[in-house]
Amino acid sequence: MQVTIKFFSFFCQIVGTDRLSVDLADGAVVSDLLNSLSNQFDNPLLKNEQVVILVNQKHASLQTILNENDNVLLLPVLGGG
């Protein structure tokens, strides 16, 4: 199945684009996607627990099941004050 990922902030610099389509096995969950991205781009920040994940504009957990043509947004958690 194919999902589209939109990256924000420094994630764009890590992957070199703000949008990417990825092929995953049927039944894949968000953690599978993050592991795949982390391995592909050799960067553990992509699977860090400090990532905000939205699937089809709804907050998602690492165990959220992905479906064909889902839109995944990955945002880093930003601190500040």
C-alpha positions as CSV (number, residue, x, y, z in Angstrom):
1,M,0.0,0.0,0.0
2,Q,1.1,3.6,-0.5
3,V,0.9,6.4,2.0
4,T,1.9,10.1,1.6
5,I,4.0,11.7,4.3
6,K,4.3,15.5,4.8
7,F,7.3,16.7,6.8
8,F,7.6,19.9,8.8
9,S,10.4,21.9,10.3
10,F,13.9,20.2,10.4
11,F,12.4,16.9,9.2
12,C,12.3,18.5,5.7
13,Q,16.1,18.9,5.9
14,I,16.6,15.3,7.0
15,V,14.7,13.8,4.1
16,G,15.4,16.6,1.6
17,T,11.8,17.3,0.8
18,D,8.5,18.3,2.5
19,R,6.5,15.4,0.9
20,L,7.2,11.8,0.2
21,S,5.2,8.7,-0.9
22,V,6.1,5.4,0.7
23,D,5.2,1.8,0.0
24,L,4.4,-0.2,3.0
25,A,3.1,-3.8,3.6
26,D,-0.6,-4.2,4.2
27,G,-1.4,-3.9,7.9
28,A,1.5,-1.6,8.6
29,V,1.3,0.6,11.6
30,V,2.8,4.1,12.2
31,S,5.8,2.6,14.1
32,D,6.6,0.5,10.9
33,L,6.5,3.7,8.9
34,L,8.8,5.5,11.3
35,N,11.3,2.6,11.5
36,S,11.4,2.5,7.7
37,L,12.0,6.2,7.4
38,S,14.6,6.1,10.1
39,N,16.5,3.3,8.3
40,Q,16.1,4.9,4.9
41,F,17.5,8.3,5.9
42,D,19.8,6.9,8.7
43,N,18.4,9.3,11.3
44,P,16.9,8.1,14.6
45,L,15.1,11.5,15.1
46,L,12.5,10.2,12.7
47,K,11.4,7.5,15.1
48,N,11.9,9.5,18.3
49,E,9.0,9.7,20.8
50,Q,9.2,13.4,20.3
51,V,7.3,13.3,17.0
52,V,3.8,14.5,16.7
53,I,1.9,12.2,14.2
54,L,-1.3,12.9,12.5
55,V,-3.0,10.4,10.1
56,N,-5.7,12.0,8.0
57,Q,-5.6,15.1,10.2
58,K,-6.2,13.1,13.4
59,H,-3.7,12.5,16.2
60,A,-2.3,9.0,15.9
61,S,-0.3,6.6,18.1
62,L,2.6,4.4,17.1
63,Q,0.1,1.5,16.8
64,T,-2.4,3.3,14.5
65,I,-3.0,1.0,11.5
66,L,-2.3,2.7,8.2
67,N,-4.4,2.3,5.1
68,E,-3.9,2.8,1.3
69,N,-3.7,6.5,0.5
70,D,-3.5,7.7,4.1
71,N,-1.9,11.1,4.6
72,V,0.6,11.2,7.4
73,L,2.0,14.4,8.9
74,L,5.2,14.3,11.0
75,L,5.9,17.3,13.2
76,P,8.8,17.6,15.7
77,V,7.8,18.5,19.2
78,L,9.0,22.0,19.8
79,G,9.9,23.4,23.2
80,G,10.1,26.9,24.2
81,G,8.7,29.4,26.5
